[in-house]
């Protein structure tokens, strides 16, 4: 709670929006925006080695985001799912410090892998406007690196992100795939670029311990020692 109120106090006092500029990523440093995560020409994802989140912001009001997450399965812990999401568009910062990210609707992509249910992943368009109640850019006192904290509209803090690139590492900010929204397609995960999660990996608890717990608590070792 102290952390949340400190964030809000910082936003209320005024934040330099230019501090947002750059590419930010969570501790694993494996998920980064740009062509290494999504290829708009071939319309495919590239699976990172570890889960994570990345956001990029430029000085002209454009943003890009990349998500790679493991989704728990409470009924069968050995069968989690995997999801990759990518969007880009424009962002605005309100006088009260809130942040709104508005994606280009036709460009967003999502790949959902549920290999314990089926061998084909669901590849679809993805369009989700995001509202953040506040944000804070500071120097992490422990690691001495610039750190971005985002507070979701409901008050929940997302995982802290650390500056990876400035200027940001982003794909072109214009519309990349101006096709009608709402179309869906399925891809065979055995094809290059779509091997998101395989059943053998899901059955290995050591892999998901690494992805789930180690990434969030000890993954900083890989980030800060690289």
Helices and strands as residue ranges (DSSP letters): H 2-13, G 17-20, E 22-25, E 38-39, E 44-45, E 52-57, E 62-71, E 81-93, E 99-103, E 109-113, E 120-125, E 130-139, E 146-152, E 161-165, E 184-188, H 199-202, H 205-209, I 210-214, H 215-217, H 220-224
